[in-house]
Amino acid sequence: MTDTLRFGIVGTGLIARVIAQGLVDAKNCALVGVASRSISRAQEFGQQFGEVKGFDSWQDLIAWSGVDAIYIATPTALKEEIAVVAAQQKKHVLVDKPFATLESLQKITVACRENQVLFMDATHFVHHPRIATIKQTMEESIGKVQAIRSAFYFPVSDRSNIRFNPELEPTGALGDLGWYNMRATVEFLAPNINLSQTSVKVKRDTKTGAIVRCCGMLVFDDDSTSTWDAGYTSGAITMDLALIGTKGIITLDDFVLDWVNSFAFENPNLKAGFYLKNGMDTRGDVKFIEVKSEQSSQVKMVENFADVVFNGVTNSTTNYCQVSEKTQALLDAISGCI
């Protein structure tokens, strides 16, 4: 293997295009193949990103000796089979969230561990350097985190959108958007504590039955809490996160897709970072801590993925598997209350 990780993509939708561009922009990755049920669609997709080979089946892409890693951007119902086969054929696996269930995800992670290939879920925001900065400084700046409040709303009303198809996306807005609320909970609050109580409320689309809004509270065995809200039903995008500590509060208003440089937004006149509030700080006293990133989170993600592959995946794949499994376990607990 060279110092460039050769990626193939299964899927040709919007998020596949986002990651394809990320691979093109990354310093240690290359997009070499794409698979779709339609060879013409695969070829058309590939032509947008250079010399990319098209396949009309994901099986052929995975079997190709010219690819090292597979990014899976298919409907949730199809991910498990593709990911397991990829791992069995010694391909590293990057999978778009969400997953059908924890059991389904664990079939993927077990296959990756057994075949000593890297598994990572494609959650972009955790690769922005501000997340590491918050983790490194929050004990000193805000103390022990005792509560998290998060809200992620992304307006979607088109019933022809795959998100409104329960057969392909069985968890609807809960899996699609709520995944980020749960991931923030795992990252900042509950990496090593157990869930003790779950409450949830969901709203379903009246025609398709898809979950379009959901909210609730998680209580953990150390009495910390995560209050969360997610859905498609708002009139504006909302990406609010508050980490409520014993000495202060950290807030973000763009925790999923930063306003400065993400696939949805590009505002070079803004700054990426987070707000820090202590004591009786008023609006004028709240500090903004800037954390610069020369690259978008999706580019950082694929570069980090390649770095792990080149440095050895044994311990890293276990860590990535665990954080994904903990995130999905929270979603499963919520689903069990619906």
Phi, psi and omega per residue, in radians:
M1 nan 2.370 3.130
T2 -1.441 -3.017 3.108
D3 -1.502 0.222 3.020
T4 -2.080 2.163 -3.136
L5 -1.507 2.146 -3.070
R6 -1.580 2.052 -3.069
F7 -1.816 2.491 2.870
G8 -2.019 2.577 -3.135
I9 -2.030 2.331 2.999
V10 -1.812 1.942 -3.091
G11 2.094 2.639 -3.099
T12 -2.340 0.386 -3.141
G13 -1.402 -2.951 -3.072
L14 -1.015 -0.871 -3.063
I15 -1.193 -0.528 3.054
A16 -1.103 -0.671 3.109
R17 -1.163 -0.664 3.115
V18 -1.068 -0.830 -3.119
I19 -1.244 -0.603 3.074
A20 -1.008 -0.791 3.110
Q21 -1.149 -0.650 3.087
G22 -1.062 -0.693 3.109
L23 -1.159 -0.669 3.098
V24 -1.119 -0.668 -3.086
D25 -1.423 -0.325 -3.076
A26 -1.264 2.589 -3.075
K27 -1.394 -0.333 -3.028
N28 -2.222 0.358 -3.127
C29 -2.299 2.767 3.038
A30 -2.517 2.403 3.026
L31 -1.569 2.061 -3.049
V32 -2.066 -0.313 -3.100
G33 -2.684 2.709 3.073
V34 -2.535 2.461 -3.136
A35 -2.083 2.407 3.066
S36 -2.540 2.802 3.065
R37 -1.133 -0.375 3.112
S38 -1.933 2.094 -3.140
I39 -1.110 -0.610 3.129
S40 -1.167 -0.660 3.100
R41 -1.166 -0.719 3.113
A42 -1.082 -0.761 -3.123
Q43 -1.182 -0.710 3.108
E44 -1.092 -0.744 3.096
F45 -1.051 -0.866 -3.076
G46 -1.082 -0.629 -3.109
Q47 -1.090 -0.406 3.138
Q48 -1.285 -0.266 -3.006
F49 -2.192 0.372 3.080
G50 1.831 -2.603 -3.113
E51 -1.482 1.557 -3.070
V52 -2.117 2.209 -3.097
K53 -1.409 2.330 3.139
G54 -1.673 2.505 3.104
F55 -2.292 2.557 3.094
D56 -1.746 0.195 3.006
S57 -2.632 2.478 3.121
W58 -1.206 -0.482 3.108
Q59 -1.062 -0.739 -3.131
D60 -1.195 -0.659 3.097
L61 -1.083 -0.819 -3.112
I62 -1.127 -0.641 -3.114
A63 -1.282 -0.283 -3.075
W64 -1.164 2.289 -3.133
S65 -1.274 -0.200 -3.100
G66 -1.501 0.125 -3.106
V67 -2.205 2.459 -3.128
D68 -1.828 -0.535 -3.022
A69 -2.475 2.635 -3.116
I70 -2.131 2.242 2.967
Y71 -1.763 2.178 -3.046
I72 -1.861 1.973 -3.103
A73 -2.180 0.955 -3.107
T74 -1.879 2.988 2.966
P75 -0.948 2.619 -3.064
T76 -0.944 -0.690 -3.063
A77 -1.091 -0.311 -3.057
L78 -1.797 -0.171 -2.937
K79 -1.177 -0.733 -3.034
E80 -1.002 -0.906 -3.086
E81 -1.037 -0.812 -3.093
I82 -1.117 -0.785 -3.094
A83 -1.145 -0.724 -3.135
V84 -1.124 -0.782 3.124
V85 -1.098 -0.721 3.123
A86 -1.054 -0.796 3.135
A87 -1.099 -0.725 -3.139
Q88 -1.107 -0.456 3.100
Q89 -1.701 0.353 2.998
K90 1.154 0.533 3.040
K91 -1.751 2.388 3.047
H92 -1.210 2.614 -2.922
V93 -2.218 2.115 2.992
L94 -2.028 2.111 -2.995
V95 -2.151 2.267 3.055
D96 -1.178 2.472 3.059
K97 -1.328 2.904 -0.079
P98 -1.550 -3.022 3.062
F99 -2.047 2.791 -3.051
A100 -1.118 -0.868 -3.138
T101 -2.693 2.964 3.043
L102 -1.093 -0.700 3.123
E103 -1.037 -0.756 3.119
S104 -1.121 -0.779 3.114
L105 -1.059 -0.721 -3.102
Q106 -1.166 -0.482 3.029
K107 -1.113 -0.628 3.096
I108 -1.225 -0.852 -3.068
T109 -1.169 -0.628 3.083
V110 -1.098 -0.773 3.132
A111 -1.076 -0.678 3.131
C112 -1.197 -0.742 3.109
R113 -1.101 -0.806 -3.087
E114 -1.090 -0.574 -3.093
N115 -1.744 0.099 3.062
Q116 0.947 0.798 3.019
V117 -2.054 2.764 -3.090
L118 -1.365 2.369 2.935
F119 -2.005 2.403 3.009
M120 -2.617 2.408 2.972
D121 -1.496 2.602 -2.999
A122 -1.567 1.048 3.045
T123 -1.600 1.904 -2.979
H124 -1.184 -0.797 -2.840
F125 -1.113 -0.455 -3.103
V126 -1.228 -0.221 -3.140
H127 -1.614 -0.107 3.048
H128 -1.225 2.355 -3.069
P129 -1.052 -0.323 3.132
R130 -1.182 -0.462 3.117
I131 -1.147 -0.776 3.084
A132 -1.111 -0.680 3.125
T133 -1.102 -0.770 3.111
I134 -1.059 -0.810 -3.123
K135 -1.074 -0.680 -3.089
Q136 -1.266 -0.454 -3.008
T137 -1.971 -0.191 -2.946
M138 -1.225 -0.539 3.121
E139 -1.085 -0.715 3.123
E140 -1.317 -0.677 -3.005
S141 -1.476 -0.645 -3.097
I142 -2.220 -0.018 3.123
G143 1.353 -2.755 3.140
K144 -1.235 2.256 3.094
V145 -1.309 2.112 -3.114
Q146 -1.891 -0.265 3.138
A147 -2.731 2.575 3.036
I148 -2.183 2.373 2.965
R149 -2.081 2.253 -3.135
S150 -2.451 2.552 3.080
A151 -2.506 2.218 3.079
F152 -2.326 1.880 3.069
Y153 -2.073 2.309 3.109
F154 -2.310 1.910 -3.004
P155 -1.100 2.099 3.053
V156 -2.469 2.227 -3.140
S157 -2.284 -0.107 -3.094
D158 -1.354 1.948 -3.080
R159 -1.226 -0.213 3.054
S160 -1.397 -0.177 3.089
N161 -1.144 2.460 -3.099
I162 -0.999 -0.444 3.136
R163 -1.082 -0.360 -3.132
F164 -1.687 0.197 3.141
N165 -1.904 1.727 -3.081
P166 -1.103 -0.384 3.121
E167 -1.233 -0.655 -3.135
L168 -1.606 -0.601 3.124
E169 -2.207 1.375 -2.971
P170 -1.124 -0.413 -3.106
T171 -1.743 -0.003 3.041
G172 0.914 -2.359 -3.097
A173 -1.129 -0.460 3.121
L174 -1.069 -0.856 3.129
G175 -1.332 -0.699 -3.049
D176 -1.200 -0.872 -3.088
L177 -1.825 -0.721 -3.128
G178 -1.058 -0.406 3.052
W179 -0.906 -0.698 -3.079
Y180 -1.248 -0.662 3.048
N181 -1.048 -0.767 -3.120
M182 -1.217 -0.642 3.137
R183 -1.153 -0.702 3.074
A184 -1.080 -0.661 3.098
T185 -1.083 -0.789 3.122
V186 -1.152 -0.755 -3.084
E187 -1.116 -0.726 -2.946
F188 -1.927 -0.311 -2.994
L189 -2.168 -0.825 -2.865
A190 -2.222 0.845 3.115
P191 -1.238 -0.490 -3.041
N192 -2.350 0.422 3.093
I193 -2.133 2.770 -3.011
N194 -1.708 2.558 3.089
L195 -1.344 2.302 -3.125
S196 -2.010 -0.379 -3.094
Q197 -2.672 2.459 -3.123
T198 -2.366 2.311 2.988
S199 -2.313 2.529 -3.033
V200 -2.676 2.610 3.017
K201 -2.345 2.306 3.130
V202 -2.186 2.677 3.000
K203 -2.111 2.323 -3.135
R204 -1.921 2.613 3.036
D205 -1.121 2.347 -3.026
T206 -1.189 -0.400 -3.101
K207 -1.746 -0.706 -3.061
T208 -1.713 -0.361 -3.079
G209 1.428 0.023 -3.140
A210 -1.217 2.526 3.034
I211 -1.240 2.124 -3.113
V212 -1.993 -0.234 3.050
R213 -2.667 2.515 3.111
C214 -2.673 2.608 3.118
C215 -2.710 2.849 3.140
G216 3.021 -2.959 3.111
M217 -2.425 2.429 3.010
L218 -1.958 2.360 3.067
V219 -2.066 2.306 -3.098
F220 -1.851 2.926 -2.982
D221 -1.272 -0.076 2.994
D222 -1.773 0.237 3.131
D223 1.270 0.122 2.997
S224 -1.297 2.754 -3.046
T225 -2.366 2.694 3.006
S226 -2.265 1.981 3.092
T227 -1.801 2.210 -2.952
W228 -2.423 2.728 -3.099
D229 -2.643 2.332 -3.111
A230 -2.685 2.624 3.085
G231 2.933 3.122 -3.135
Y232 -1.812 -0.007 -2.852
T233 -1.662 0.078 3.140
S234 -1.515 2.858 3.096
G235 -1.587 0.049 -3.119
A236 -2.692 2.643 3.083
I237 -1.219 2.403 3.131
T238 -2.374 2.258 -3.106
M239 -2.434 1.014 -3.020
D240 -1.613 2.413 3.087
L241 -2.437 2.297 3.067
A242 -2.232 2.220 3.045
L243 -1.849 1.927 -3.022
I244 -1.739 1.877 -3.089
G245 -1.796 3.089 -3.132
T246 -1.338 -0.259 -3.136
K247 -2.118 -0.117 -3.101
G248 3.084 -3.068 -3.079
I249 -2.350 2.348 2.993
I250 -1.885 2.334 3.107
T251 -2.288 2.623 3.002
L252 -2.347 2.543 3.055
D253 -1.961 0.258 -3.130
D254 -2.646 0.748 -2.941
F255 -1.190 -0.379 -3.126
V256 -1.582 -0.906 -3.120
L257 -2.204 1.827 -3.054
D258 -1.152 2.556 -3.064
W259 -1.139 -0.437 -2.965
V260 -1.386 -0.881 -3.000
N261 -2.690 1.452 3.063
S262 -2.346 3.055 -3.093
F263 -1.178 -0.346 -3.132
A264 -1.692 -0.408 -3.039
F265 -2.385 2.525 3.033
E266 -2.520 1.748 -3.094
N267 -2.300 1.443 -3.062
P268 -1.102 -0.293 3.123
N269 -1.424 -0.195 3.080
L270 -1.607 3.024 3.125
K271 -2.165 2.455 3.062
A272 -1.597 2.500 3.136
G273 2.855 -2.553 -3.134
F274 -2.701 2.838 -3.138
Y275 -1.773 2.480 3.126
L276 -2.175 2.199 -3.140
K277 -2.181 2.296 3.106
N278 -2.298 2.633 3.057
G279 0.972 -2.298 -3.102
M280 -1.749 0.545 3.115
D281 -0.929 2.314 3.008
T282 -1.565 -3.117 3.117
R283 -0.988 -0.635 -3.138
G284 -1.323 -0.282 -3.098
D285 -1.673 -0.312 -3.089
V286 -1.062 2.340 -3.110
K287 -1.604 2.439 2.985
F288 -1.835 2.138 -3.141
I289 -1.762 1.913 -3.129
E290 -1.397 2.373 3.041
V291 -2.266 1.850 -3.066
K292 -1.388 2.623 3.018
S293 -2.488 2.171 -3.127
E294 -1.278 -0.311 -3.083
Q295 -2.176 2.776 3.045
S296 -1.230 2.814 -3.115
S297 -1.093 -0.605 -3.126
Q298 -1.225 -0.589 3.061
V299 -1.187 -0.778 3.092
K300 -1.027 -0.666 -3.114
M301 -1.077 -0.877 -3.089
V302 -1.241 -0.560 3.057
E303 -1.160 -0.732 3.084
N304 -1.089 -0.712 3.106
F305 -1.005 -0.869 -3.126
A306 -1.120 -0.697 3.121
D307 -1.039 -0.738 3.134
V308 -1.112 -0.751 3.119
V309 -1.024 -0.801 -3.081
F310 -1.245 -0.442 -3.108
N311 -1.636 -0.099 -3.138
G312 1.870 2.229 -2.922
V313 -1.728 -0.121 -2.911
T314 -0.945 -1.018 -3.111
N315 -1.352 -0.645 -3.078
S316 -1.131 -0.704 -3.113
T317 -1.139 -0.574 3.074
T318 -1.118 -0.773 3.140
N319 -1.101 -0.781 3.135
Y320 -1.160 -0.658 3.086
C321 -1.069 -0.773 -3.064
Q322 -1.132 -0.763 -3.112
V323 -1.181 -0.612 3.080
S324 -1.178 -0.748 -3.132
E325 -1.133 -0.670 3.112
K326 -1.160 -0.682 3.091
T327 -1.103 -0.846 -3.130
Q328 -1.151 -0.580 3.119
A329 -1.082 -0.671 3.083
L330 -1.145 -0.730 3.098
L331 -1.097 -0.695 3.115
D332 -1.122 -0.697 3.116
A333 -1.090 -0.698 3.093
I334 -1.162 -0.800 3.133
S335 -1.022 -0.599 3.140
G336 -1.186 -0.272 3.131
C337 -1.705 -0.060 -3.100
I338 -1.473 nan nan
